[in-house]
């Protein structure tokens, strides 16, 4: 589901599924707070802004596909955000 898809239309998907008698309905709407490593379209990354704090206390705001230099390495904002959020940055 595109990240800019209107909520009113989004919720109607489930109503439609119910009216059709479906036993279940699954959708995926990209959310960087809940991102769990699912492959994401480049367009969605470009439209998604990540905000997070670095170890030095500074705050970074960047689009998911932007490159950020951190700790002497280049990372996409989406990957760095996940690594810092999950606490696995620098552990491998």
N, CA, C and O atoms as a GROMACS GRO file, in nm:
protein
  368
    1UNK      N    1   0.084  -0.116   0.000
    1UNK     CA    2   0.000   0.000   0.000
    1UNK      C    3   0.090   0.124   0.000
    1UNK      O    4   0.178   0.134   0.085
    2UNK      N    5   0.071   0.215  -0.091
    2UNK     CA    6   0.155   0.336  -0.091
    2UNK      C    7   0.142   0.412   0.041
    2UNK      O    8   0.034   0.416   0.102
    3UNK      N    9   0.252   0.472   0.086
    3UNK     CA   10   0.250   0.543   0.213
    3UNK      C   11   0.160   0.667   0.210
    3UNK      O   12   0.114   0.713   0.314
    4UNK      N   13   0.136   0.720   0.090
    4UNK     CA   14   0.051   0.839   0.082
    4UNK      C   15  -0.095   0.805   0.049
    4UNK      O   16  -0.174   0.894   0.018
    5UNK      N   17  -0.131   0.677   0.056
    5UNK     CA   18  -0.268   0.634   0.030
    5UNK      C   19  -0.357   0.686   0.143
    5UNK      O   20  -0.326   0.663   0.260
    6UNK      N   21  -0.466   0.754   0.112
    6UNK     CA   22  -0.551   0.813   0.217
    6UNK      C   23  -0.610   0.708   0.312
    6UNK      O   24  -0.653   0.601   0.268
    7UNK      N   25  -0.610   0.739   0.441
    7UNK     CA   26  -0.660   0.645   0.542
    7UNK      C   27  -0.804   0.605   0.513
    7UNK      O   28  -0.838   0.487   0.526
    8UNK      N   29  -0.887   0.698   0.476
    8UNK     CA   30  -1.028   0.667   0.449
    8UNK      C   31  -1.042   0.559   0.342
    8UNK      O   32  -1.127   0.471   0.353
    9UNK      N   33  -0.959   0.566   0.239
    9UNK     CA   34  -0.962   0.463   0.134
    9UNK      C   35  -0.901   0.333   0.184
    9UNK      O   36  -0.947   0.224   0.151
   10UNK      N   37  -0.794   0.345   0.265
   10UNK     CA   38  -0.725   0.229   0.319
   10UNK      C   39  -0.819   0.143   0.404
   10UNK      O   40  -0.822   0.021   0.388
   11UNK      N   41  -0.895   0.206   0.493
   11UNK     CA   42  -0.983   0.129   0.581
   11UNK      C   43  -1.096   0.062   0.502
   11UNK      O   44  -1.150  -0.040   0.545
   12UNK      N   45  -1.131   0.119   0.388
   12UNK     CA   46  -1.236   0.059   0.305
   12UNK      C   47  -1.194  -0.076   0.246
   12UNK      O   48  -1.280  -0.156   0.210
   13UNK      N   49  -1.066  -0.100   0.237
   13UNK     CA   50  -1.018  -0.230   0.188
   13UNK      C   51  -1.070  -0.342   0.277
   13UNK      O   52  -1.115  -0.446   0.228
   14UNK      N   53  -1.063  -0.320   0.409
   14UNK     CA   54  -1.108  -0.422   0.504
   14UNK      C   55  -1.260  -0.438   0.503
   14UNK      O   56  -1.312  -0.549   0.516
   15UNK      N   57  -1.330  -0.328   0.486
   15UNK     CA   58  -1.476  -0.335   0.475
   15UNK      C   59  -1.514  -0.414   0.350
   15UNK      O   60  -1.604  -0.498   0.354
   16UNK      N   61  -1.446  -0.387   0.239
   16UNK     CA   62  -1.472  -0.459   0.115
   16UNK      C   63  -1.445  -0.609   0.133
   16UNK      O   64  -1.524  -0.692   0.090
   17UNK      N   65  -1.334  -0.642   0.197
   17UNK     CA   66  -1.300  -0.783   0.220
   17UNK      C   67  -1.409  -0.852   0.302
   17UNK      O   68  -1.449  -0.964   0.272
   18UNK      N   69  -1.458  -0.784   0.405
   18UNK     CA   70  -1.565  -0.838   0.489
   18UNK      C   71  -1.692  -0.859   0.407
   18UNK      O   72  -1.757  -0.963   0.417
   19UNK      N   73  -1.727  -0.760   0.325
   19UNK     CA   74  -1.849  -0.769   0.244
   19UNK      C   75  -1.840  -0.881   0.141
   19UNK      O   76  -1.942  -0.936   0.100
   20UNK      N   77  -1.719  -0.915   0.099
   20UNK     CA   78  -1.700  -1.022   0.002
   20UNK      C   79  -1.697  -1.159   0.068
   20UNK      O   80  -1.691  -1.262   0.000
   21UNK      N   81  -1.701  -1.161   0.201
   21UNK     CA   82  -1.702  -1.288   0.273
   21UNK      C   83  -1.564  -1.349   0.292
   21UNK      O   84  -1.552  -1.468   0.323
   22UNK      N   85  -1.460  -1.268   0.274
   22UNK     CA   86  -1.325  -1.321   0.293
   22UNK      C   87  -1.300  -1.354   0.439
   22UNK      O   88  -1.352  -1.287   0.529
   23UNK      N   89  -1.221  -1.456   0.462
   23UNK     CA   90  -1.189  -1.496   0.600
   23UNK      C   91  -1.073  -1.415   0.656
   23UNK      O   92  -1.051  -1.415   0.776
   24UNK      N   93  -0.999  -1.347   0.570
   24UNK     CA   94  -0.886  -1.267   0.616
   24UNK      C   95  -0.843  -1.169   0.509
   24UNK      O   96  -0.878  -1.183   0.392
   25UNK      N   97  -0.768  -1.070   0.551
   25UNK     CA   98  -0.718  -0.969   0.459
   25UNK      C   99  -0.588  -0.914   0.518
   25UNK      O  100  -0.584  -0.875   0.634
   26UNK      N  101  -0.484  -0.912   0.438
   26UNK     CA  102  -0.355  -0.862   0.485
   26UNK      C  103  -0.309  -0.751   0.392
   26UNK      O  104  -0.316  -0.764   0.270
   27UNK      N  105  -0.263  -0.644   0.451
   27UNK     CA  106  -0.204  -0.534   0.374
   27UNK      C  107  -0.070  -0.499   0.438
   27UNK      O  108  -0.046  -0.529   0.555
   28UNK      N  109   0.015  -0.435   0.361
   28UNK     CA  110   0.141  -0.385   0.415
   28UNK      C  111   0.149  -0.238   0.380
   28UNK      O  112   0.143  -0.200   0.263
   29UNK      N  113   0.161  -0.156   0.482
   29UNK     CA  114   0.177  -0.012   0.464
   29UNK      C  115   0.307   0.026   0.533
   29UNK      O  116   0.318   0.012   0.655
   30UNK      N  117   0.404   0.072   0.458
   30UNK     CA  118   0.536   0.099   0.510
   30UNK      C  119   0.532   0.200   0.626
   30UNK      O  120   0.472   0.307   0.615
   31UNK      N  121   0.596   0.162   0.735
   31UNK     CA  122   0.604   0.246   0.854
   31UNK      C  123   0.743   0.228   0.913
   31UNK      O  124   0.776   0.120   0.963
   32UNK      N  125   0.826   0.332   0.909
   32UNK     CA  126   0.963   0.314   0.958
   32UNK      C  127   0.971   0.278   1.105
   32UNK      O  128   1.069   0.217   1.148
   33UNK      N  129   0.871   0.313   1.184
   33UNK     CA  130   0.872   0.278   1.326
   33UNK      C  131   0.855   0.127   1.346
   33UNK      O  132   0.905   0.072   1.444
   34UNK      N  133   0.786   0.062   1.254
   34UNK     CA  134   0.759  -0.080   1.268
   34UNK      C  135   0.830  -0.164   1.163
   34UNK      O  136   0.808  -0.285   1.154
   35UNK      N  137   0.915  -0.101   1.083
   35UNK     CA  138   0.983  -0.168   0.973
   35UNK      C  139   1.058  -0.291   1.022
   35UNK      O  140   1.136  -0.282   1.117
   36UNK      N  141   1.036  -0.404   0.959
   36UNK     CA  142   1.099  -0.528   1.003
   36UNK      C  143   1.176  -0.597   0.890
   36UNK      O  144   1.175  -0.719   0.881
   37UNK      N  145   1.241  -0.519   0.805
   37UNK     CA  146   1.327  -0.579   0.703
   37UNK      C  147   1.256  -0.624   0.577
   37UNK      O  148   1.314  -0.696   0.497
   38UNK      N  149   1.132  -0.584   0.559
   38UNK     CA  150   1.059  -0.618   0.438
   38UNK      C  151   1.116  -0.534   0.323
   38UNK      O  152   1.150  -0.418   0.343
   39UNK      N  153   1.126  -0.593   0.206
   39UNK     CA  154   1.175  -0.517   0.092
   39UNK      C  155   1.078  -0.404   0.061
   39UNK      O  156   0.957  -0.424   0.056
   40UNK      N  157   1.133  -0.286   0.040
   40UNK     CA  158   1.052  -0.167   0.021
   40UNK      C  159   1.090  -0.101  -0.110
   40UNK      O  160   1.208  -0.100  -0.148
   41UNK      N  161   0.992  -0.047  -0.180
   41UNK     CA  162   1.018   0.022  -0.306
   41UNK      C  163   1.099   0.149  -0.281
   41UNK      O  164   1.083   0.215  -0.179
   42UNK      N  165   1.184   0.180  -0.375
   42UNK     CA  166   1.268   0.300  -0.366
   42UNK      C  167   1.182   0.425  -0.352
   42UNK      O  168   1.219   0.518  -0.280
   43UNK      N  169   1.067   0.429  -0.419
   43UNK     CA  170   0.976   0.544  -0.408
   43UNK      C  171   0.930   0.565  -0.265
   43UNK      O  172   0.924   0.679  -0.217
   44UNK      N  173   0.897   0.456  -0.194
   44UNK     CA  174   0.852   0.467  -0.056
   44UNK      C  175   0.964   0.516   0.034
   44UNK      O  176   0.941   0.598   0.124
   45UNK      N  177   1.086   0.468   0.011
   45UNK     CA  178   1.198   0.517   0.090
   45UNK      C  179   1.220   0.666   0.068
   45UNK      O  180   1.249   0.740   0.162
   46UNK      N  181   1.207   0.710  -0.057
   46UNK     CA  182   1.228   0.851  -0.090
   46UNK      C  183   1.121   0.940  -0.027
   46UNK      O  184   1.147   1.058  -0.002
   47UNK      N  185   1.003   0.886  -0.001
   47UNK     CA  186   0.893   0.964   0.057
   47UNK      C  187   0.890   0.958   0.210
   47UNK      O  188   0.814   1.030   0.273
   48UNK      N  189   0.973   0.872   0.269
   48UNK     CA  190   0.968   0.850   0.414
   48UNK      C  191   1.082   0.924   0.482
   48UNK      O  192   1.199   0.908   0.446
   49UNK      N  193   1.046   1.006   0.582
   49UNK     CA  194   1.148   1.079   0.658
   49UNK      C  195   1.177   1.005   0.788
   49UNK      O  196   1.086   0.971   0.864
   50UNK      N  197   1.304   0.982   0.813
   50UNK     CA  198   1.350   0.917   0.936
   50UNK      C  199   1.407   1.025   1.028
   50UNK      O  200   1.482   1.111   0.984
   51UNK      N  201   1.370   1.018   1.155
   51UNK     CA  202   1.426   1.108   1.256
   51UNK      C  203   1.480   1.022   1.370
   51UNK      O  204   1.407   0.942   1.428
   52UNK      N  205   1.606   1.038   1.400
   52UNK     CA  206   1.664   0.958   1.508
   52UNK      C  207   1.785   1.028   1.566
   52UNK      O  208   1.847   1.114   1.503
   53UNK      N  209   1.818   0.989   1.689
   53UNK     CA  210   1.933   1.044   1.759
   53UNK      C  211   2.055   0.955   1.741
   53UNK      O  212   2.045   0.833   1.748
   54UNK      N  213   2.169   1.018   1.718
   54UNK     CA  214   2.294   0.946   1.707
   54UNK      C  215   2.360   0.937   1.844
   54UNK      O  216   2.318   1.004   1.939
   55UNK      N  217   2.462   0.855   1.854
   55UNK     CA  218   2.530   0.833   1.982
   55UNK      C  219   2.586   0.961   2.042
   55UNK      O  220   2.596   0.974   2.164
   56UNK      N  221   2.624   1.058   1.956
   56UNK     CA  222   2.680   1.184   2.006
   56UNK      C  223   2.572   1.282   2.051
   56UNK      O  224   2.604   1.394   2.091
   57UNK      N  225   2.445   1.240   2.044
   57UNK     CA  226   2.334   1.324   2.089
   57UNK      C  227   2.272   1.410   1.979
   57UNK      O  228   2.167   1.471   1.999
   58UNK      N  229   2.336   1.416   1.863
   58UNK     CA  230   2.280   1.496   1.754
   58UNK      C  231   2.160   1.424   1.692
   58UNK      O  232   2.150   1.301   1.697
   59UNK      N  233   2.070   1.501   1.635
   59UNK     CA  234   1.951   1.446   1.571
   59UNK      C  235   1.967   1.453   1.420
   59UNK      O  236   2.015   1.553   1.366
   60UNK      N  237   1.928   1.348   1.354
   60UNK     CA  238   1.935   1.340   1.208
   60UNK      C  239   1.794   1.326   1.155
   60UNK      O  240   1.714   1.249   1.208
   61UNK      N  241   1.764   1.399   1.050
   61UNK     CA  242   1.638   1.385   0.977
   61UNK      C  243   1.676   1.369   0.831
   61UNK      O  244   1.741   1.456   0.773
   62UNK      N  245   1.635   1.258   0.772
   62UNK     CA  246   1.674   1.230   0.633
   62UNK      C  247   1.570   1.140   0.568
   62UNK      O  248   1.500   1.064   0.635
   63UNK      N  249   1.562   1.149   0.438
   63UNK     CA  250   1.478   1.057   0.361
   63UNK      C  251   1.544   0.920   0.364
   63UNK      O  252   1.667   0.909   0.373
   64UNK      N  253   1.464   0.815   0.357
   64UNK     CA  254   1.513   0.679   0.371
   64UNK      C  255   1.623   0.639   0.275
   64UNK      O  256   1.707   0.556   0.308
   65UNK      N  257   1.624   0.698   0.156
   65UNK     CA  258   1.725   0.661   0.057
   65UNK      C  259   1.847   0.753   0.060
   65UNK      O  260   1.940   0.733  -0.018
   66UNK      N  261   1.847   0.852   0.148
   66UNK     CA  262   1.963   0.941   0.159
   66UNK      C  263   2.080   0.870   0.223
   66UNK      O  264   2.062   0.785   0.310
   67UNK      N  265   2.200   0.904   0.180
   67UNK     CA  266   2.321   0.848   0.237
   67UNK      C  267   2.370   0.936   0.352
   67UNK      O  268   2.375   1.058   0.341
   68UNK      N  269   2.405   0.871   0.463
   68UNK     CA  270   2.454   0.940   0.582
   68UNK      C  271   2.589   0.881   0.620
   68UNK      O  272   2.604   0.759   0.627
   69UNK      N  273   2.686   0.968   0.644
   69UNK     CA  274   2.815   0.919   0.693
   69UNK      C  275   2.808   0.914   0.845
   69UNK      O  276   2.779   1.014   0.911
   70UNK      N  277   2.834   0.796   0.899
   70UNK     CA  278   2.829   0.775   1.044
   70UNK      C  279   2.941   0.680   1.083
   70UNK      O  280   2.955   0.572   1.025
   71UNK      N  281   3.018   0.720   1.179
   71UNK     CA  282   3.126   0.636   1.230
   71UNK      C  283   3.223   0.596   1.119
   71UNK      O  284   3.275   0.485   1.117
   72UNK      N  285   3.245   0.690   1.026
   72UNK     CA  286   3.340   0.667   0.916
   72UNK      C  287   3.288   0.580   0.804
   72UNK      O  288   3.363   0.545   0.713
   73UNK      N  289   3.160   0.545   0.807
   73UNK     CA  290   3.101   0.461   0.702
   73UNK      C  291   2.979   0.531   0.642
   73UNK      O  292   2.918   0.616   0.706
   74UNK      N  293   2.944   0.494   0.521
   74UNK     CA  294   2.828   0.548   0.452
   74UNK      C  295   2.712   0.451   0.464
   74UNK      O  296   2.727   0.332   0.435
   75UNK      N  297   2.595   0.500   0.506
   75UNK     CA  298   2.475   0.417   0.525
   75UNK      C  299   2.355   0.488   0.464
   75UNK      O  300   2.351   0.610   0.455
   76UNK      N  301   2.255   0.408   0.422
   76UNK     CA  302   2.128   0.472   0.388
   76UNK      C  303   2.061   0.508   0.519
   76UNK      O  304   2.081   0.441   0.620
   77UNK      N  305   1.982   0.615   0.518
   77UNK     CA  306   1.913   0.657   0.641
   77UNK      C  307   1.826   0.544   0.695
   77UNK      O  308   1.819   0.524   0.816
   78UNK      N  309   1.759   0.470   0.606
   78UNK     CA  310   1.671   0.360   0.650
   78UNK      C  311   1.750   0.252   0.723
   78UNK      O  312   1.708   0.206   0.829
   79UNK      N  313   1.865   0.212   0.668
   79UNK     CA  314   1.944   0.107   0.731
   79UNK      C  315   2.007   0.152   0.862
   79UNK      O  316   2.008   0.077   0.959
   80UNK      N  317   2.058   0.275   0.865
   80UNK     CA  318   2.118   0.326   0.988
   80UNK      C  319   2.013   0.340   1.097
   80UNK      O  320   2.037   0.306   1.212
   81UNK      N  321   1.896   0.389   1.060
   81UNK     CA  322   1.785   0.404   1.155
   81UNK      C  323   1.753   0.269   1.219
   81UNK      O  324   1.740   0.259   1.341
   82UNK      N  325   1.740   0.166   1.136
   82UNK     CA  326   1.707   0.032   1.187
   82UNK      C  327   1.816  -0.022   1.278
   82UNK      O  328   1.788  -0.076   1.385
   83UNK      N  329   1.941  -0.008   1.235
   83UNK     CA  330   2.052  -0.061   1.313
   83UNK      C  331   2.060   0.006   1.450
   83UNK      O  332   2.084  -0.061   1.550
   84UNK      N  333   2.040   0.137   1.455
   84UNK     CA  334   2.045   0.208   1.582
   84UNK      C  335   1.923   0.176   1.668
   84UNK      O  336   1.934   0.158   1.789
   85UNK      N  337   1.807   0.169   1.605
   85UNK     CA  338   1.682   0.141   1.679
   85UNK      C  339   1.687   0.002   1.741
   85UNK      O  340   1.649  -0.016   1.857
   86UNK      N  341   1.732  -0.095   1.664
   86UNK     CA  342   1.734  -0.233   1.713
   86UNK      C  343   1.855  -0.264   1.800
   86UNK      O  344   1.863  -0.370   1.862
   87UNK      N  345   1.951  -0.170   1.804
   87UNK     CA  346   2.067  -0.188   1.891
   87UNK      C  347   2.173  -0.282   1.838
   87UNK      O  348   2.255  -0.332   1.914
   88UNK      N  349   2.172  -0.308   1.705
   88UNK     CA  350   2.273  -0.399   1.652
   88UNK      C  351   2.382  -0.326   1.575
   88UNK      O  352   2.469  -0.391   1.517
   89UNK      N  353   2.381  -0.193   1.572
   89UNK     CA  354   2.486  -0.121   1.501
   89UNK      C  355   2.622  -0.149   1.566
   89UNK      O  356   2.637  -0.138   1.688
   90UNK      N  357   2.719  -0.185   1.484
   90UNK     CA  358   2.856  -0.207   1.534
   90UNK      C  359   2.877  -0.339   1.608
   90UNK      O  360   2.985  -0.359   1.664
   91UNK      N  361   2.779  -0.428   1.609
   91UNK     CA  362   2.794  -0.554   1.681
   91UNK      C  363   2.845  -0.668   1.594
   91UNK      O  364   2.876  -0.775   1.645
   92UNK      N  365   2.854  -0.646   1.463
   92UNK     CA  366   2.896  -0.754   1.373
   92UNK      C  367   3.028  -0.721   1.308
   92UNK      O  368   3.080  -0.800   1.229
   0.00000   0.00000   0.00000
